[in-house]
Amino acid sequence: MEKADIMAIGTLLKFIIGLAGIVLTLVFIIMGIVRKDNSKLKKGGLIFLGTWVILIVLGTLEFLILK
């Protein structure tokens, strides 16, 4: 595999993970606000944080692989 292929796959993977994380975060936050359920709000926050951690780790791995 060439570097361009690895970058394309990495970018697509990060985009899909980021999009799924944003959608799930919004769903849980909206459900938590509507139902006044703090556990849903916390779950939405954890998903948001987890999404960013995963994206940072994948970006770092991609950088180290392509270095």
Residue, then its C-alpha position, 0 to 999 in steps of 0.5 A: m500500500e502506498k502512503a496516499d492509500i493509507m491516508a485516504i483510508g485513515t481519513l475516511l475512517k476518521f470521518i465515519i467515526g467522527l460523524a457517528g460520534i456527533v450523531l450519537t452525542l446529539v441523540f443522547i443529549i437531546m433525549g437527556i434534555v427532553r426527558k430530564d435524564n442526567s444519565k443520558l446527558k452523561k452518556g452523551g458527554l462520554i461518547f463525545l469525549g470518547t470520539w475525540v480520544i479515538l480520533i486523536v489516537l487514530g491521527t497519531l497512529e496515522f502520522l507515525i505510520l506515514k513518518 
